[in-house]
Amino acid sequence: MEEFASWRAHGRRFTHRGHQIFWRDGGDGPDGTLLCIHGFPTASWDWHAVWPGLCERFARVIAPDMIGFGWSAKPLNYQYSIADQADMHENLLRAQGISRFHILAHDYGDTVTQELLARDGERRVAGDESLVIESVCLLNGGLFPETHRARPVQKLLASPLGPLLGLVGTERAFTSSLAAIFGPETKPSDEELHQFWILWCSKRGKRNGHKLIRYMAERRQHRERWVGALRDAPIPTRLIDGLLDPVSGAHMVRRYRELIPEPDVVELAKVGHYPQVEAPKDVLAAFLDFHATRVAHRTS
């Protein structure tokens, strides 16, 4: 398992809209390109525990810190949006000469993925193969705004008090709120929580929390586009979900089964909102099984 400082030291940089984006690149396997899209309020470091296994399977594994997150730029005067985060990922893929790719996403990254799926559908209709999504695997996230149970701190960030919270919020309050969405038997260590805090605060990032949280309103605004893109996706799709997540756990899985045709779901009964951190071996096994069965079968 890679250490926190090493993860940053081995990162790369590219420019999006004039701002530096941190990203990790790896892979020495046979199975094409995998794009890993992290959640809110963390960063690509979320993938470190499953990274070695992913790199054994895929020829390229790419994991950026989205703008406003982690070790990427966190400009104060910036219009943060899901569409712009999707642009950033597409720009990175194109800059690397990648036209076909798989996705593994979590939380906020699920919503970015839904926008990428919507664009993928539009390109398919137009006969445009410049970027093609080959499969999608989602972890816990607010796929349906009607089932997303925002935490108190998220509601505060989205309220008129949001800018003030970004200025006065403490590490203790941040880590307490974050730990509460993990499973009772899979809580992060104090060291892990401190690492999450560093990612949130670096480059004075916490001052932008009230801007980044606007994704919750975007989910409601674009529900038909984003839910429709997931429902109508013509590619293999799997959901791996920690059922004890108070934000998007068992209740979200029930809605997924109602709305998604022939739902492929792996339920992790004792896990909360961060499956790749709480149960990395189980997540990696379920993800690799998905590629060995459904994805490989479809492309063979």
Order of alpha helices (4+ residues) and beta strands (2+ residues): alpha-beta-beta-beta-alpha-beta-alpha-beta-alpha-beta-alpha-alpha-alpha-alpha-alpha-alpha-alpha-beta-alpha-beta-alpha-alpha-alpha
